[in-house]
C-alpha cells in the first residue's frame, strides 16, 4: 500500500469520527462526474452512449461543490467522460483542494499537455491516468493507436512539474497474469508513479464490448497468480491489504456501495457508479431511500461477477479499521 501517511491518518480520523457519531452509512470517496463527454471511445465504457444533448452538458462549479459539501466525503475522484474537456475543471479541482479534500482527477491524458498549466501541484491533488496495459493492449482498449505513448509522455511531464501522478488499470478476461505483471512493473519501476489502482473489469451495462468482463473465479485466479512471489508487496498499490486479499479470493466481503457514491449531471446515482436504478438530489436521500439489501452478489443478478473497488474497497477499509491486527498490517504495508 502506497497511500501517503498524512492521507491515511486523515481518513482514519474521519472514520473514527463517523463511528463516534454512530453513523452507519457515510461516504468515503465520491465519484464526481461533471460531464459524460469524452475524446475517446473505449470499448469497455458506456458513458458516451448518452444522447447528444446530454453529452453537451457540463456541470456548473457551484453544483459540484454543493454536492461534495453536503455529503462531507474526504476524497473525491473526478471522472467522466474526460474531465479535462470541462472548461472549469481547474476551478472545481482548486475549490475542492481549498476544502482540503483529496482530489484525484481521472484522465486518459490526451489533453493533459494542453491543460496542465491550469493546475497547481498540491499534496491534496493527483492526476490519475488510465493505463490499461502496455502499448498494444492499451491502444486496443481505448480503440485508438498512439494513446499509450501520449499517456506516458503526459505522466512524465506532470511528474517533472511536481504533480502527484497515480494510475488506474482495468483488467479484462483477455489478460493473463503476465500482462498484469508487465504493466504494473512498468508503472512501478519505469514510470515510477506514486500509486497504482487496479480493478477487474466490471459488467458496465452500456459498454459496447460485453464479451470481455471477468467472472469472480477468473478474477481470483488472475490476481492470485499475478501477486505471487512477493510482487504484490513490491508494487506501490493504492489498496488496503484486505482488498488485495479479496481479489485473490482469500476473503470475501459484502458490497458497501454507499461508501463510494456517484454524483453526476443527473444527481446521486442509485445504487452505485456501475448501475443506474434512478437518481436523487441529496446524499442523505440516497442513503435513506435506497434498499441496500437488494444489491450485491446473490441478491441482484447484475452484481454476480462484480469485484470492483468502488463496492468492495470501502468494505475492506472498514474491516481494517475495526481490527487492531489488520490496522497494524496496513501500517506495515505502507
C-alpha positions as CSV (number, residue, x, y, z in Angstrom):
1,X,0.0,0.0,0.0
2,X,1.5,3.4,-1.1
3,X,-1.0,5.9,0.3
4,X,0.8,8.8,2.0
5,X,0.8,8.6,5.8
6,X,-0.8,12.1,6.1
7,X,-3.7,10.9,4.0
8,X,-4.1,7.6,5.9
9,X,-4.2,9.4,9.2
10,X,-6.8,11.9,7.8
11,X,-9.0,9.1,6.6
12,X,-8.6,7.2,9.9
13,X,-9.7,10.3,11.9
14,X,-12.7,10.7,9.6
15,X,-13.7,7.0,10.1
16,X,-13.3,7.3,13.9
17,X,-15.5,10.5,13.8
18,X,-18.2,8.6,11.9
19,X,-18.2,5.8,14.4
20,X,-18.3,8.2,17.4
21,X,-21.4,9.9,15.7
22,X,-22.9,6.4,15.3
23,X,-23.4,6.9,11.6
24,X,-24.0,3.6,9.9
25,X,-23.6,4.8,6.3
26,X,-21.4,7.6,5.1
27,X,-19.2,8.5,2.1
28,X,-15.6,7.7,2.0
29,X,-15.0,8.8,-1.6
30,X,-17.3,10.4,-4.2
31,X,-17.2,9.6,-7.9
32,X,-17.9,13.1,-9.3
33,X,-18.9,13.1,-12.9
34,X,-19.2,16.7,-14.1
35,X,-19.7,15.6,-17.7
36,X,-20.2,12.4,-19.8
37,X,-18.4,13.6,-23.0
38,X,-15.1,12.1,-23.9
39,X,-12.4,12.4,-26.6
40,X,-12.0,8.6,-26.8
41,X,-14.4,5.8,-27.5
42,X,-13.2,3.0,-25.2
43,X,-14.8,-0.4,-25.8
44,X,-15.4,-1.1,-22.1
45,X,-17.1,2.2,-21.3
46,X,-20.6,3.3,-22.0
47,X,-20.6,6.9,-20.9
48,X,-20.6,8.3,-24.4
49,X,-23.7,6.3,-25.2
50,X,-25.8,9.1,-23.7
51,X,-27.9,11.2,-26.1
52,X,-26.1,14.1,-27.8
53,X,-27.9,16.8,-25.7
54,X,-26.6,15.1,-22.5
55,X,-23.1,14.8,-23.9
56,X,-23.1,18.6,-24.4
57,X,-23.9,19.4,-20.8
58,X,-21.3,20.5,-18.2
59,X,-22.0,20.6,-14.5
60,X,-21.8,24.1,-13.0
61,X,-19.0,24.6,-10.5
62,X,-21.5,25.5,-7.8
63,X,-23.4,22.3,-8.2
64,X,-20.3,20.1,-8.0
65,X,-19.1,21.9,-4.8
66,X,-22.5,21.8,-3.2
67,X,-22.8,18.0,-3.7
68,X,-19.4,17.4,-2.0
69,X,-20.1,19.9,0.8
70,X,-23.4,18.2,1.5
71,X,-22.1,14.7,1.8
72,X,-18.8,15.6,3.5
73,X,-16.6,12.9,1.9
74,X,-12.9,13.4,2.5
75,X,-11.9,12.2,-1.0
76,X,-13.2,13.0,-4.5
77,X,-12.5,11.2,-7.7
78,X,-13.3,13.5,-10.7
79,X,-14.3,11.2,-13.6
80,X,-16.5,11.3,-16.6
81,X,-16.2,11.2,-19.6
82,X,-13.0,13.1,-19.9
83,X,-12.9,15.8,-17.1
84,X,-10.3,17.9,-18.9
85,X,-12.9,18.7,-21.5
86,X,-14.9,20.6,-18.8
87,X,-14.0,24.3,-19.3
88,X,-14.0,24.9,-15.5
89,X,-12.5,21.7,-14.3
90,X,-9.4,23.5,-12.9
91,X,-11.8,25.7,-10.8
92,X,-13.7,22.6,-9.4
93,X,-10.4,20.9,-8.5
94,X,-8.9,24.1,-6.9
95,X,-12.0,24.7,-4.8
96,X,-12.0,21.1,-3.6
97,X,-8.3,21.4,-2.7
98,X,-9.1,24.6,-0.7
99,X,-11.5,22.4,1.3
100,X,-8.6,20.0,1.9
101,X,-10.3,17.2,0.0
102,X,-8.0,14.6,-1.5
103,X,-8.8,15.1,-5.2
104,X,-8.0,12.5,-8.0
105,X,-8.6,13.9,-11.5
106,X,-9.1,10.8,-13.7
107,X,-7.9,11.3,-17.3
108,X,-6.8,9.5,-20.4
109,X,-4.1,12.1,-20.5
110,X,-4.5,13.0,-24.2
111,X,-5.5,16.6,-23.3
112,X,-3.2,16.9,-20.3
113,X,-0.2,18.7,-22.1
114,X,-2.6,21.4,-23.2
115,X,-4.4,21.8,-19.8
116,X,-1.7,21.2,-17.2
117,X,-0.9,24.9,-16.8
118,X,-4.3,25.4,-15.3
119,X,-3.4,23.3,-12.3
120,X,-1.1,23.7,-9.3
121,X,0.7,20.9,-7.5
122,X,-0.6,20.0,-4.1
123,X,-0.4,17.1,-1.7
124,X,-4.2,17.1,-1.9
125,X,-4.3,16.8,-5.7
126,X,-3.3,13.9,-8.1
127,X,-3.7,13.3,-11.8
128,X,-5.0,9.7,-12.2
129,X,-4.1,8.5,-15.6
130,X,-5.9,5.5,-17.0
131,X,-3.5,2.9,-18.4
132,X,-4.9,-0.5,-19.3
133,X,-1.8,-2.3,-20.3
134,X,1.4,-1.8,-22.3
135,X,1.3,-0.1,-25.7
136,X,-0.6,-2.7,-27.8
137,X,-3.1,-3.7,-25.1
138,X,-3.8,-0.1,-24.0
139,X,-4.3,1.2,-27.5
140,X,-6.6,-1.7,-28.3
141,X,-8.6,-0.9,-25.1
142,X,-9.1,2.7,-26.0
143,X,-9.6,1.9,-29.7
144,X,-7.0,4.3,-30.9
145,X,-3.4,3.9,-31.8
146,X,-0.7,6.1,-30.1
147,X,-2.6,6.9,-26.9
148,X,-0.3,4.8,-24.7
149,X,2.7,6.9,-25.8
150,X,0.8,10.1,-25.3
151,X,-0.2,9.0,-21.8
152,X,3.3,8.0,-20.8
153,X,4.7,11.4,-22.1
154,X,2.0,13.2,-20.2
155,X,2.8,11.3,-17.0
156,X,6.5,12.2,-17.2
157,X,5.7,15.9,-17.9
158,X,3.3,16.0,-14.9
159,X,6.0,14.4,-12.7
160,X,8.6,16.9,-14.0
161,X,6.3,19.7,-12.9
162,X,5.9,18.4,-9.4
163,X,2.4,16.8,-9.6
164,X,1.5,13.6,-7.8
165,X,0.6,11.1,-10.5
166,X,-1.4,7.9,-9.9
167,X,-2.7,5.4,-12.4
168,X,-5.9,3.3,-12.8
169,X,-5.7,0.0,-14.7
170,X,-8.7,-2.2,-15.6
171,X,-8.1,-5.9,-16.4
172,X,-10.3,-8.0,-18.7
173,X,-10.7,-11.7,-19.4
174,X,-8.2,-11.3,-22.2
175,X,-5.5,-10.5,-19.6
176,X,-3.1,-13.1,-18.2
177,X,-1.0,-13.0,-15.0
178,X,1.9,-12.0,-17.2
179,X,0.1,-9.0,-18.8
180,X,-0.8,-7.8,-15.3
181,X,2.8,-8.2,-14.2
182,X,4.1,-6.4,-17.2
183,X,2.0,-3.3,-16.9
184,X,2.4,-3.0,-13.1
185,X,6.2,-3.5,-13.4
186,X,6.3,-0.7,-16.0
187,X,4.2,1.7,-13.9
188,X,6.0,0.9,-10.7
189,X,9.7,0.6,-11.9
190,X,9.9,2.6,-15.1
191,X,7.3,5.4,-14.8
192,X,7.6,5.3,-11.0
193,X,4.1,6.7,-10.5
194,X,3.1,7.5,-6.9
195,X,0.3,4.9,-6.6
196,X,-1.4,2.3,-8.8
197,X,-5.1,1.4,-8.6
198,X,-6.2,-1.9,-10.2
199,X,-9.7,-3.2,-10.9
200,X,-11.2,-6.3,-12.6
201,X,-13.4,-5.2,-15.5
202,X,-17.0,-4.9,-14.4
203,X,-20.1,-5.6,-16.5
204,X,-21.0,-2.0,-17.2
205,X,-24.3,-2.3,-18.9
206,X,-23.9,0.3,-21.6
207,X,-20.4,-0.7,-22.6
208,X,-20.2,-1.6,-26.4
209,X,-18.0,-4.6,-25.6
210,X,-19.9,-7.1,-23.4
211,X,-17.7,-10.1,-24.1
212,X,-14.6,-9.5,-22.1
213,X,-15.7,-8.8,-18.5
214,X,-14.2,-11.0,-15.8
215,X,-16.1,-13.5,-13.7
216,X,-15.4,-13.9,-10.0
217,X,-13.3,-17.1,-10.3
218,X,-11.4,-15.7,-13.3
219,X,-10.6,-12.6,-11.2
220,X,-9.4,-14.6,-8.3
221,X,-7.2,-16.8,-10.4
222,X,-5.7,-13.9,-12.3
223,X,-4.7,-11.9,-9.3
224,X,-3.6,-14.9,-7.2
225,X,-1.0,-15.8,-9.9
226,X,-0.1,-12.2,-10.6
227,X,0.5,-11.4,-6.9
228,X,2.7,-14.5,-6.4
229,X,6.4,-14.4,-5.5
230,X,6.2,-11.2,-3.4
231,X,5.2,-8.9,-6.3
232,X,2.2,-7.7,-4.5
233,X,4.3,-6.3,-1.7
234,X,6.7,-4.7,-4.1
235,X,4.2,-2.7,-6.2
236,X,3.0,0.7,-4.9
237,X,-0.6,-0.3,-5.0
238,X,-3.2,2.1,-3.6
239,X,-5.3,-0.6,-1.9
240,X,-5.7,-1.9,1.5
241,X,-4.1,-5.4,2.1
242,X,-7.6,-6.8,2.8
243,X,-8.9,-5.6,-0.6
244,X,-6.0,-7.4,-2.3
245,X,-6.8,-10.5,-0.2
246,X,-10.3,-10.1,-1.6
247,X,-9.1,-10.0,-5.2
248,X,-7.1,-13.2,-4.6
249,X,-10.1,-15.0,-3.0
250,X,-8.6,-15.3,0.4
251,X,-11.5,-13.4,1.9
252,X,-15.0,-12.4,0.8
253,X,-16.9,-9.2,1.6
254,X,-20.3,-7.7,1.1
255,X,-20.6,-4.6,-1.1
256,X,-20.8,-1.2,0.6
257,X,-21.7,0.9,-2.4
258,X,-23.0,3.8,-0.2
259,X,-19.4,4.5,0.8
260,X,-18.3,5.3,-2.8
261,X,-21.4,7.0,-4.3
262,X,-21.6,8.5,-7.7
263,X,-22.7,12.1,-8.3
264,X,-23.3,13.2,-12.0
265,X,-25.3,15.5,-14.1
266,X,-28.4,13.5,-13.1
267,X,-27.8,13.7,-9.4
268,X,-26.8,10.9,-6.9
269,X,-26.9,7.6,-8.8
270,X,-28.7,4.7,-7.1
271,X,-27.2,2.3,-6.1
272,X,-23.6,2.8,-7.4
273,X,-21.3,4.0,-10.2
274,X,-22.0,0.9,-12.2
275,X,-25.8,0.6,-12.1
276,X,-28.4,3.3,-12.6
277,X,-31.6,2.5,-10.8
278,X,-32.7,6.1,-10.5
279,X,-31.3,9.3,-9.2
280,X,-31.9,11.5,-6.1
281,X,-31.0,15.1,-5.3
282,X,-29.1,14.6,-2.0
283,X,-26.7,12.1,-0.5
284,X,-28.9,11.8,2.5
285,X,-31.8,10.8,0.3
286,X,-29.6,8.3,-1.5
287,X,-28.7,6.6,1.8
288,X,-32.2,6.7,3.4
289,X,-34.3,5.8,0.3
290,X,-32.2,3.1,-1.3
291,X,-33.0,-0.5,-0.4
292,X,-29.4,-1.6,0.0
293,X,-30.3,-5.1,0.9
294,X,-31.5,-5.7,-2.7
295,X,-27.9,-5.4,-4.1
296,X,-24.8,-7.5,-4.0
297,X,-23.8,-11.0,-5.1
298,X,-26.6,-13.4,-4.5
299,X,-29.2,-10.7,-4.4
300,X,-29.1,-8.9,-7.8
301,X,-28.0,-10.8,-10.9
302,X,-26.2,-7.7,-12.2
303,X,-23.9,-7.9,-9.2
304,X,-22.9,-11.6,-9.8
305,X,-19.5,-11.0,-11.2
306,X,-18.7,-7.6,-9.7
307,X,-15.5,-7.3,-7.6
308,X,-15.0,-3.6,-8.4
309,X,-13.1,-1.4,-5.9
310,X,-16.0,1.1,-5.7
311,X,-18.1,-1.5,-3.9
312,X,-15.5,-3.6,-2.0
313,X,-12.5,-1.4,-1.2
314,X,-14.6,0.5,1.4
315,X,-15.7,-2.7,3.0
316,X,-12.1,-3.7,3.3
317,X,-11.2,-0.3,4.8
318,X,-13.9,-0.6,7.4
319,X,-12.8,-4.1,8.2
320,X,-9.3,-2.9,8.6
321,X,-10.3,-0.1,11.0
322,X,-12.3,-2.5,13.1
323,X,-9.3,-4.8,13.7
324,X,-6.1,-3.9,15.5
325,X,-4.2,-6.7,13.8
326,X,-5.4,-5.5,10.3
327,X,-4.7,-1.9,11.1
328,X,-1.1,-2.8,12.1
329,X,-0.8,-4.8,9.0
330,X,-1.9,-1.9,6.8
331,X,0.5,0.4,8.5
332,X,3.4,-2.0,7.9
333,X,2.3,-2.4,4.3
334,X,2.5,1.4,3.9
